[in-house]
């Protein structure tokens, strides 16, 4: 079964390693500390992987978001070029299908944090020319485009507070956020609402004519964290023909008294998958593992090489072959076919 994953943070890991004086090139081929690398993808049956370029607006050394993006984009291109026997960059649905037919993995560049634009929407065509085909409008900080849902203060001392956030319903997209959404649609860059406030989500739903995605979010009914989707949001994404990527982060999957008590297991993933599909329809669910951005190594499946194990668990849980194909790759590809240019 092919795998199409809408979100991982592996390029960020390589960027941090390079900035700290680590290995300069070819870590993406077989990175011992990476949950996603090209050999693991090959073993796991991957069709394509979205590689997110994440910019930290509060980075301690003061590196600008735009500089962070450019440095990560350079690493992405260098790694793809250095491993041309295994992978090619894909900019469209047709690229992904052609790469598959010719025996190559596909790497799609995405951006996590619309703040990389620093309010300059003329940078959107530059992102597009680099190959960016999806962008979250925010991360967990307010930026020039809009507002996220806030994580409750004091959750580090009292972990139960993490799941008691108050959704932001009064601050959504800013004027530049609405303009960015319009220009992204014109270019062919998918709008990603993961991390966006509830108000921002509904602003996007009104502004976007076709599909949009929540690349790495789960069902809020099981884990009341700021990232996750309410049932109404799930239905809305489905009505737009969009996709929600099943996130493997334990505390986005379930609530618990401590971070360690939250688990990523096939059973918990299947519970979330069933709910999202029951609410939004079978075409609304895809994969958005968040591998290499989770910060834990006790996941099950543990990394990209083990994704066929999840396929087997879906089969054992009674999902139909067409449902499993949809979750694993087809639903995402249908959105890409309609939106990427």
Protein Blocks (a to p, Z undefined) as FASTA:
>chain_A
ZZddfbdcklmmmmmmmmnopafbhklmmgfkbcbdfklmmmnopabdcddddddfkbfk
lpafklmmmmmmmmmmmmmmmmmmmbccdfbfklmmmmmmnopacdddddehjklnnopa
klmmmmmmnopabdcfbdcbdcfkbccddddehklmmmmlmmmcccdfkbccdfklmmmm
mmmmmnopacdfehiafklmmmmmmmpmbdcddfbacdfkloccfkbccfklmmmmmmno
pacdddfbfklmbccfbfklpccdfklmmmmmmmmmmmnopklpccdekpoklopakbcc
fbfklmmmmmmmmmmnopafklmmmmmmmmmmmmmmmmpZZ
